[in-house]
Amino acid sequence: MSKTLKKIGAVAVAIAWILCITGTSQARYKKETISWVQQSLQTLNYYKGKVTGNLDRVTKDAIKAFQKDQHLKVDGKPGKKTRKAIKKALEGKAKEGKRPNESTKSPPKEK
């Protein structure tokens, strides 16, 4: 095997390893969904960052804190149960007279 092919193989392995350890959960959720979660968790005082649509560490930490408080599986992912709980929490806040933003009312549809 030539040195070039060995280098290409090593680079491919390194990329695969990086993807594995950093997680590929971003691709599973639409940017629109992540933005909705971020904005909603801001309204609920869990997320302090900028609304970027990226499932970064700060967003995952906010999701985990919310999941823990809601007695959900704590995994930092904005899955269906988590989004449903966020929507319910926003509705509860609206009933208290603390009306959430228009954009936080309903989560975007995920497949």
N, C-alpha and C positions, 0 to 999 in steps of 0.2 A: 504494500500500500504506500502511496506516495506521501510525502510530508504534507502536501496541500490537503489531501483527503483526510489525513489524521487531524489537521487543524480544524477543518470544517466539521468533522465529527465531534471534536472537543467543544467547539462553539455551540453546536446543536444540543449537546448534553447540558452545557451550562445554561442555555436559554430555557430548556425544559425544567431544569432544577429551580431556576429563578421563578418561573411561572408556578411551579408546585408550591414553593414556600411562601410566595406572596399571595397566593390564592387567585382563583379566576372567577370569584363570585360576582365581580363587576359585570361581566358579560351576561350573567344570568338575569339581571334586572335592567330595565330600561332606565336611561338617564332621567326621564320624566318621573319615573317612580321614585328614584333616589332623591330627586329634587323635592317631590311632594313630602317624602319622609323627613327630609332635613327641615323643610319649612314648618311642617306640622310639629316636629319635636322642638323647634324654636318656640312655637306658640305654647307648647306644654312645658317650656323651660328645661328641656333636656339637652338641647343642642345649641352651642354658642358660636359655631363657626359660620362661614359663608355658605350660601346655597350654591353648590357647584354641580350637583348631579353625579358626583363621584363617591363611590363607596370606600372612603378612606378610613384611616384609623380613628379619627375624631368622630366620624359618623357612626362607625361600628360601636365605639364606646358609648355613644348616646343611645343607640338602639339597645345595647346590653343593659344599660341602667334602666331604661323604660321596661324592657322585658322582665328584669328582676322585680321591679315594683309591681308589675302586673301578674306576677307568678306564671310567666311563660317560660318556655325553653330558652335559656340564655345562650345565644349563638352569634349575636351581632348581625344577623341577616334579616332583611325586611320581607320576610315571608308572608304568606296569606294571613296567618293567625295574628302576626304582629301588626300588619296593616289594618286588619279589622279592629284590633284593640286600640290602635291609634285613632281611628275614626270614632270609635265609641268614646274615647277620652275627650276628643274635640267636641263631640256632641254634649258631653257632660259639662264642659267648660262653657259652651254656649248657653246652656240652661242656667248657669250661675250668673249670666249676664255679661260674661267675658267673651264676646263674639269673636270667633276665629276669622282669619282672612278668607276671602272667597276661594282662593286657590288651595286652601287646606281642607275644604269640605269633603271631597271624595277622592279616594286614591285612584290613580290611573289603572286601567285593566292590564293585568299580566296574563300571559298564556299559561 
